[in-house]
Amino acid sequence: MPLNSSILAEIEGILGAKRVLTAEEDILPYGFDGTAALKQSPGAVVFPRTTTEVSACMRLAAQHGVPVVTRGSGTGLSGGSVPLPDALVMCLVDMNSIIDVDTRNLTLRAQSGVITQRIDEAAAPHGLFYPPDPGSLRISTIGGNVAENSGGLRGLKYGVTRDYVMGLEAVLADGTVARFGNACVKDVAGYSLKDLFIGSEGTLGIITEVLLKLLPRPKARKTLLAVYDRMEDAAETVSAIIAEKIIPCTLEFLDRMTIGCVEAYAKIGLPTDCDALLLMETDGHPAAVAEEAEKMKQLAAKHGARSVRAARDEAEALSLAAARRNAFSALARVKPTTILEDVTVPRSELAKMVSFIAQTASRLQLQVGTFGHMGDGNLHPTFLTNETDASEMERVHEGLEAIVEKALELGGTITGEHGVGLAKKPWLRKQLGDSSYGLLKQIKQTLDPRGLLNPGKIFD
């Protein structure tokens, strides 16, 4: 049912008129996320502040058959928060309270609208650490991270968001409030329903609160920068480091195009005459850090690094990490449209995948900058293009199709951290197979039989 004045009046009765947007100029920014060329204005945008308010709005939406799309800061890169024309966008950025830091159980409880960086900042004074660090951590919300099962630069050693969610609270399709998990380190009572909601992209429920595991903060950290004349050598270095049973905190790379764009953008002194840079970071006990850093330096030199140097101090280490985090922003300055992709392959296949991306870009005469989490096989080929150029966009789609197909051929996945959303739907069945794909649809049908939660995402 369309969002009519009667339904909107009921919502205003729950939230107050100031927290309900309906004017076209006000709702326009909530019709797209960080995904290029995907946008659609919703019917209205609402800003609840409590789980009770979310529940009441969802119950009303269910009563009238109104589709609901949950949204945080809108940094998603798969079209996951792009709404339908008559949808109600539930924006949770005002649910931004850190409820508790429990130093006895090493946990933190927060509402879903808390900015990700604030989680680690709240843990730090207690000598604790929240490892997941997506590139958008300064603006993305923790609820969005959980809904997308976000990764990050430290994923190789510390894992992804799923590995730190001990419990969560969610509002279901009928407005019911459900709670899954707890602060117990061990709990095998029944199905692990919290894991079903992590990475569900808002299609099974609205995550309103999360209970997160924290770790002791590492006592030491060392950052290295290796310079390569061949991207393949950087990929082989990564494989060699893993084969030596070294698990760095960070193992990131940038290709030639990305290096040039980042240096022009950030001006931090990166060499621009090389084919690839490898950013390596180890953390932990000071003695172990020193030993691992030396081993990685030796392995990089053995596998073709032109030079390897350690960051002079903490400031330079942070600057180098910022260079990697700014890769997308730097590339986005080159052309009107930037399409940041996300495929992952087994680490043993990295060199093949990186070469294939470069060959595909050359064959189709496209500008593609590649960077990513080379330590866990997660690559981000980024197409620099112009969506108004129909001919070029055809070649972009051809290139994307080829890259995704190659990733699947090498035993990889269509998305390592951005999610399926709208952008990756065409390939999901091919990766999963008919039986697994059908099972996902059965779960969706069971928990959201009317298809009101984030309709059109993951499945048609």
C-alpha positions as CSV (number, residue, x, y, z in Angstrom):
1,M,0.0,0.0,0.0
2,P,1.3,3.5,-0.8
3,L,2.2,5.8,2.1
4,N,-0.8,8.0,2.3
5,S,-1.6,10.9,4.6
6,S,-3.5,8.8,7.0
7,I,-0.5,6.4,7.6
8,L,1.9,9.3,7.8
9,A,-0.3,10.9,10.5
10,E,-0.2,7.7,12.5
11,I,3.6,7.6,12.2
12,E,3.8,11.2,13.3
13,G,1.7,10.3,16.3
14,I,4.5,7.8,17.3
15,L,7.6,9.9,16.5
16,G,6.4,13.5,16.3
17,A,6.2,15.5,13.0
18,K,9.9,16.7,13.2
19,R,11.2,13.1,12.9
20,V,9.1,12.3,9.8
21,L,10.4,13.6,6.4
22,T,8.1,13.6,3.3
23,A,9.1,16.7,1.3
24,E,10.9,15.7,-1.9
25,E,13.9,17.9,-1.2
26,D,14.2,16.4,2.2
27,I,14.0,12.7,1.3
28,L,16.1,12.9,-1.8
29,P,19.4,12.1,0.0
30,Y,17.9,8.9,1.4
31,G,17.2,7.5,-2.1
32,F,20.7,6.3,-2.7
33,D,23.8,4.9,-0.9
34,G,27.5,4.7,-1.9
35,T,26.7,2.5,-5.0
36,A,27.1,4.2,-8.3
37,A,24.0,4.7,-10.6
38,L,21.4,3.2,-8.2
39,K,18.8,5.6,-6.8
40,Q,15.1,5.8,-6.1
41,S,13.3,8.3,-3.7
42,P,11.3,6.7,-0.9
43,G,7.8,7.6,0.2
44,A,9.0,9.0,3.6
45,V,12.0,8.9,6.0
46,V,11.6,8.4,9.7
47,F,14.1,8.7,12.6
48,P,13.2,6.5,15.6
49,R,15.4,6.8,18.8
50,T,14.4,3.7,20.6
51,T,13.6,0.0,19.9
52,T,10.1,0.7,21.1
53,E,9.6,3.3,18.4
54,V,11.1,1.1,15.7
55,S,8.7,-1.7,16.8
56,A,5.7,0.6,16.8
57,C,6.6,1.9,13.3
58,M,7.2,-1.6,12.0
59,R,3.9,-2.8,13.4
60,L,2.1,0.0,11.7
61,A,3.9,-0.7,8.4
62,A,2.9,-4.4,8.6
63,Q,-0.7,-3.4,9.3
64,H,-0.9,-1.4,6.1
65,G,1.5,-3.5,4.0
66,V,4.1,-0.7,3.6
67,P,7.6,-1.9,2.7
68,V,10.4,-0.8,5.1
69,V,14.0,-0.2,4.2
70,T,16.5,0.2,7.1
71,R,19.3,2.7,6.8
72,G,22.3,4.0,8.7
73,S,24.8,6.4,7.2
74,G,24.2,5.1,3.7
75,T,27.8,4.1,2.9
76,G,26.8,0.7,1.5
77,L,28.3,-0.4,-1.9
78,S,25.8,-2.9,-3.2
79,G,22.6,-0.8,-3.3
80,G,21.4,-2.4,0.0
81,S,19.6,0.7,1.3
82,V,18.1,1.9,-2.0
83,P,14.4,2.1,-1.4
84,L,11.2,1.5,-3.4
85,P,9.2,4.5,-4.4
86,D,6.5,3.9,-1.7
87,A,8.8,2.5,0.9
88,L,9.3,3.8,4.4
89,V,13.0,4.4,5.1
90,M,13.8,3.7,8.8
91,C,17.0,5.7,9.4
92,L,18.6,4.7,12.7
93,V,21.3,7.4,13.0
94,D,19.6,8.9,16.1
95,M,19.9,5.5,17.9
96,N,23.5,6.4,18.7
97,S,24.1,5.6,22.4
98,I,26.9,3.3,23.7
99,I,24.9,1.7,26.5
100,D,27.7,-0.1,28.4
101,V,31.3,-1.1,28.4
102,D,31.7,-4.2,30.6
103,T,35.3,-4.6,31.5
104,R,34.6,-7.8,33.5
105,N,33.2,-9.6,30.5
106,L,35.1,-7.7,27.8
107,T,31.9,-6.6,26.0
108,L,30.3,-3.4,24.7
109,R,26.6,-2.9,24.2
110,A,25.5,-0.2,21.8
111,Q,22.5,1.0,19.8
112,S,22.8,0.3,16.1
113,G,23.2,3.9,15.0
114,V,26.6,4.4,16.8
115,I,29.4,5.3,14.4
116,T,31.8,2.4,14.1
117,Q,34.9,4.3,15.1
118,R,33.3,5.3,18.4
119,I,33.1,1.7,19.4
120,D,36.9,1.3,19.4
121,E,37.3,4.8,21.0
122,A,35.0,3.8,23.8
123,A,37.0,0.6,24.4
124,A,40.4,2.2,24.3
125,P,40.4,3.9,27.7
126,H,39.9,0.5,29.3
127,G,42.9,-1.0,27.5
128,L,40.4,-2.8,25.1
129,F,40.1,-3.1,21.4
130,Y,37.4,-3.5,18.8
131,P,39.2,-4.9,15.7
132,P,36.8,-4.7,12.8
133,D,37.7,-1.6,10.8
134,P,35.8,-1.2,7.5
135,G,37.1,1.6,5.2
136,S,34.1,3.7,6.1
137,L,34.6,3.3,9.9
138,R,34.5,7.1,10.5
139,I,31.0,7.4,9.1
140,S,29.4,3.9,8.9
141,T,27.1,2.7,11.7
142,I,27.6,-0.5,13.8
143,G,24.1,-1.7,12.9
144,G,25.0,-1.4,9.2
145,N,28.2,-3.2,9.8
146,V,26.3,-6.1,11.4
147,A,23.7,-6.1,8.7
148,E,26.4,-6.3,6.0
149,N,28.9,-8.4,8.0
150,S,31.5,-5.8,7.2
151,G,35.2,-6.6,6.8
152,G,38.1,-4.2,7.0
153,L,41.9,-3.9,6.9
154,R,42.4,-6.0,10.0
155,G,40.2,-8.9,8.8
156,L,43.1,-11.2,8.0
157,K,44.2,-11.6,11.6
158,Y,41.1,-10.6,13.6
159,G,38.2,-11.6,11.4
160,V,35.1,-9.7,10.4
161,T,32.1,-8.2,12.2
162,R,30.4,-11.6,12.7
163,D,33.3,-12.7,14.8
164,Y,32.6,-10.0,17.4
165,V,28.8,-10.1,17.7
166,M,27.8,-11.9,20.9
167,G,24.2,-10.9,20.8
168,L,21.8,-8.6,19.1
169,E,18.3,-7.2,19.3
170,A,16.1,-7.0,16.2
171,V,12.6,-5.9,15.3
172,L,10.9,-8.6,13.1
173,A,8.5,-8.1,10.2
174,D,5.4,-7.9,12.4
175,G,6.9,-5.5,14.9
176,T,7.9,-8.2,17.4
177,V,11.1,-7.5,19.3
178,A,13.5,-10.5,19.5
179,R,16.8,-10.9,21.3
180,F,19.5,-13.4,20.3
181,G,22.8,-14.3,22.0
182,N,24.2,-13.1,25.3
183,A,27.5,-12.3,27.1
184,C,28.4,-16.0,27.6
185,V,31.5,-17.1,25.8
186,K,29.9,-20.6,25.3
187,D,26.2,-21.0,24.4
188,V,24.9,-23.8,22.2
189,A,21.2,-23.6,23.1
190,G,19.2,-24.0,19.9
191,Y,19.9,-22.6,16.5
192,S,22.4,-19.7,16.4
193,L,19.8,-17.2,15.3
194,K,22.0,-14.2,15.8
195,D,24.2,-15.5,13.0
196,L,21.2,-15.7,10.7
197,F,20.7,-12.0,11.1
198,I,24.3,-11.0,10.7
199,G,24.8,-10.2,7.0
200,S,21.1,-10.5,6.3
201,E,21.1,-6.9,4.8
202,G,17.9,-5.8,6.5
203,T,15.8,-8.5,4.8
204,L,15.0,-10.5,7.9
205,G,14.7,-7.8,10.7
206,I,15.8,-4.4,11.8
207,I,18.8,-4.6,14.1
208,T,18.4,-2.1,16.9
209,E,21.1,-3.1,19.4
210,V,24.3,-5.1,19.5
211,L,26.5,-6.8,22.1
212,L,30.1,-6.9,20.9
213,K,33.2,-8.8,22.1
214,L,36.3,-6.7,22.9
215,L,39.9,-7.8,23.0
216,P,42.9,-6.6,25.0
217,R,44.6,-3.8,23.1
218,P,47.9,-4.9,21.4
219,K,51.0,-3.7,23.2
220,A,53.1,-3.1,20.1
221,R,52.6,-2.5,16.3
222,K,55.0,-2.2,13.4
223,T,54.1,-1.0,9.9
224,L,56.1,-1.8,6.7
225,L,55.8,-0.5,3.1
226,A,57.1,-2.7,0.3
227,V,57.5,-1.3,-3.3
228,Y,57.2,-3.6,-6.4
229,D,57.8,-3.2,-10.1
230,R,55.4,-6.1,-10.8
231,M,51.9,-6.6,-9.2
232,E,52.4,-10.4,-9.5
233,D,55.4,-10.2,-7.1
234,A,53.3,-8.4,-4.5
235,A,50.7,-11.2,-4.8
236,E,53.4,-13.9,-4.5
237,T,54.8,-12.1,-1.4
238,V,51.4,-12.4,0.3
239,S,51.2,-16.1,-0.5
240,A,54.7,-16.6,0.9
241,I,53.9,-14.7,4.1
242,I,50.9,-16.9,4.8
243,A,52.8,-20.0,3.9
244,E,55.3,-19.1,6.6
245,K,52.5,-19.2,9.1
246,I,52.7,-15.5,9.7
247,I,49.3,-13.8,10.1
248,P,49.8,-10.0,10.0
249,C,47.3,-7.6,11.4
250,T,47.2,-5.9,8.0
251,L,48.3,-7.0,4.5
252,E,46.9,-4.5,2.0
253,F,47.9,-3.4,-1.5
254,L,47.5,-0.7,-4.1
255,D,48.1,-0.9,-7.8
256,R,49.9,1.8,-10.0
257,M,46.7,3.7,-10.8
258,T,45.5,3.8,-7.2
259,I,48.9,4.8,-5.9
260,G,49.0,7.8,-8.3
261,C,45.5,8.9,-7.4
262,V,46.2,8.5,-3.6
263,E,49.4,10.5,-3.8
264,A,47.8,13.3,-5.8
265,Y,45.0,13.4,-3.2
266,A,46.8,12.9,0.1
267,K,50.4,14.0,-0.8
268,I,52.1,11.7,1.7
269,G,55.2,10.8,-0.3
270,L,54.2,7.5,-1.9
271,P,56.4,6.4,-4.8
272,T,54.4,6.7,-8.1
273,D,56.9,5.0,-10.4
274,C,56.1,1.4,-9.2
275,D,53.5,-1.2,-10.2
276,A,52.3,-2.0,-6.6
277,L,52.7,-1.2,-3.0
278,L,52.2,-3.7,-0.1
279,L,51.2,-2.3,3.3
280,M,52.1,-4.8,6.0
281,E,51.4,-4.4,9.7
282,T,52.0,-6.8,12.6
283,D,50.8,-6.3,16.2
284,G,51.0,-8.0,19.6
285,H,53.8,-8.6,22.0
286,P,56.8,-6.4,21.2
287,A,59.2,-9.3,20.7
288,A,56.8,-11.1,18.4
289,V,56.2,-7.9,16.5
290,A,59.9,-7.4,15.9
291,E,60.4,-11.0,14.8
292,E,57.4,-11.0,12.4
293,A,58.3,-7.6,10.9
294,E,61.8,-8.8,10.1
295,K,60.5,-12.1,8.5
296,M,58.1,-10.2,6.3
297,K,60.8,-7.8,5.3
298,Q,63.0,-10.7,4.2
299,L,60.1,-12.4,2.3
300,A,59.2,-9.2,0.5
301,A,62.8,-8.8,-0.7
302,K,63.0,-12.4,-1.7
303,H,59.9,-12.1,-3.8
304,G,60.9,-9.1,-5.8
305,A,60.3,-6.0,-3.7
306,R,62.4,-3.1,-4.9
307,S,62.5,-1.7,-1.4
308,V,61.0,-2.4,2.0
309,R,61.0,0.1,4.8
310,A,59.4,0.5,8.2
311,A,57.3,3.5,9.3
312,R,59.5,5.9,11.2
313,D,57.0,6.4,14.0
314,E,53.3,6.1,14.9
315,A,52.4,9.2,12.9
316,E,53.8,7.8,9.7
317,A,52.2,4.4,10.3
318,L,48.8,6.1,10.6
319,S,49.5,8.1,7.5
320,L,50.3,5.0,5.5
321,A,47.1,3.3,6.8
322,A,45.1,6.4,5.9
323,A,46.6,6.2,2.4
324,R,45.0,2.8,1.9
325,R,41.7,4.0,3.6
326,N,41.6,6.9,1.2
327,A,42.0,4.8,-1.9
328,F,38.3,5.0,-2.9
329,S,38.0,8.7,-2.3
330,A,41.2,9.3,-4.3
331,L,40.0,7.3,-7.3
332,A,36.6,8.9,-7.2
333,R,38.1,12.2,-8.1
334,V,39.2,11.0,-11.6
335,K,36.0,10.4,-13.4
336,P,32.3,11.3,-12.8
337,T,31.3,7.8,-11.9
338,T,33.3,5.4,-9.7
339,I,32.2,1.7,-9.4
340,L,33.9,0.0,-6.5
341,E,33.7,-3.7,-6.9
342,D,34.3,-6.5,-4.5
343,V,35.4,-10.1,-5.2
344,T,37.4,-12.6,-3.2
345,V,39.4,-15.6,-4.3
346,P,41.5,-18.1,-2.3
347,R,44.9,-16.6,-1.5
348,S,46.7,-19.1,-3.6
349,E,44.8,-17.7,-6.7
350,L,45.6,-14.0,-6.0
351,A,48.3,-13.6,-8.7
352,K,46.0,-15.1,-11.3
353,M,43.1,-12.8,-10.3
354,V,45.1,-9.7,-10.2
355,S,46.6,-10.4,-13.7
356,F,43.1,-11.2,-15.1
357,I,41.7,-7.8,-13.8
358,A,44.6,-5.9,-15.5
359,Q,44.2,-7.9,-18.7
360,T,40.4,-7.3,-18.8
361,A,40.9,-3.6,-18.3
362,S,43.4,-3.4,-21.1
363,R,41.2,-5.6,-23.4
364,L,38.1,-3.4,-22.9
365,Q,40.1,-0.1,-22.8
366,L,38.8,0.8,-19.3
367,Q,40.4,2.6,-16.4
368,V,40.5,0.2,-13.5
369,G,42.3,0.9,-10.3
370,T,42.7,-2.2,-8.0
371,F,43.4,-2.2,-4.3
372,G,42.2,-4.3,-1.4
373,H,42.8,-6.8,1.4
374,M,45.3,-9.0,-0.3
375,G,46.0,-10.9,2.9
376,D,42.5,-12.4,2.8
377,G,42.1,-12.5,-1.0
378,N,39.6,-9.7,-1.1
379,L,40.1,-7.4,-4.1
380,H,38.5,-4.2,-5.1
381,P,38.7,-3.5,-8.8
382,T,37.4,0.0,-9.2
383,F,36.0,1.2,-12.5
384,L,36.6,4.9,-13.3
385,T,34.0,5.8,-15.9
386,N,31.0,8.1,-16.8
387,E,27.5,6.7,-16.5
388,T,26.3,9.1,-19.2
389,D,28.6,7.4,-21.8
390,A,26.5,4.4,-22.9
391,S,29.2,2.7,-24.9
392,E,31.7,2.8,-22.1
393,M,29.2,1.6,-19.6
394,E,28.5,-1.4,-21.8
395,R,32.2,-2.2,-21.6
396,V,32.2,-1.7,-17.8
397,H,29.4,-4.2,-17.4
398,E,31.2,-6.6,-19.7
399,G,34.3,-6.2,-17.6
400,L,32.5,-6.7,-14.3
401,E,30.8,-9.8,-15.6
402,A,34.2,-11.2,-16.7
403,I,35.8,-10.5,-13.3
404,V,33.0,-12.0,-11.3
405,E,32.9,-15.1,-13.5
406,K,36.7,-15.5,-13.2
407,A,36.5,-15.2,-9.4
408,L,33.9,-18.0,-9.3
409,E,36.0,-20.1,-11.7
410,L,38.9,-19.7,-9.2
411,G,36.8,-20.9,-6.3
412,G,36.0,-17.4,-5.0
413,T,32.9,-15.4,-4.1
414,I,31.0,-12.7,-5.7
415,T,31.3,-10.5,-2.6
416,G,33.7,-10.6,0.3
417,E,32.3,-7.7,2.3
418,H,30.0,-5.4,0.4
419,G,27.0,-7.7,0.3
420,V,24.6,-8.8,-2.4
421,G,22.0,-6.0,-2.3
422,L,20.8,-5.0,-5.7
423,A,24.2,-5.0,-7.4
424,K,25.2,-8.7,-7.0
425,K,21.8,-10.4,-7.3
426,P,22.4,-11.7,-10.9
427,W,25.3,-14.0,-9.7
428,L,24.1,-15.3,-6.3
429,R,22.3,-18.4,-7.6
430,K,25.3,-19.3,-9.7
431,Q,27.6,-19.2,-6.7
432,L,25.3,-21.0,-4.3
433,G,23.6,-23.5,-6.6
434,D,19.9,-24.1,-6.7
435,S,19.5,-26.0,-3.4
436,S,21.3,-23.5,-1.2
437,Y,19.7,-20.5,-3.0
438,G,16.3,-22.0,-2.5
439,L,17.0,-22.5,1.2
440,L,17.8,-18.8,1.6
441,K,14.5,-17.9,-0.1
442,Q,12.7,-20.3,2.3
443,I,14.2,-18.5,5.3
444,K,13.2,-15.1,3.9
445,Q,9.6,-16.4,3.3
446,T,9.3,-17.8,6.8
447,L,10.5,-14.7,8.6
448,D,9.0,-12.1,6.2
449,P,6.1,-13.8,4.4
450,R,4.8,-10.6,2.9
451,G,8.2,-9.4,1.7
452,L,8.0,-6.0,3.6
453,L,11.7,-5.9,4.8
454,N,14.1,-4.4,2.3
455,P,12.2,-5.9,-0.7
456,G,14.1,-6.7,-3.9
457,K,17.5,-7.1,-2.1
458,I,19.4,-10.4,-2.4
459,F,16.4,-11.9,-4.2
460,D,13.9,-10.6,-6.8
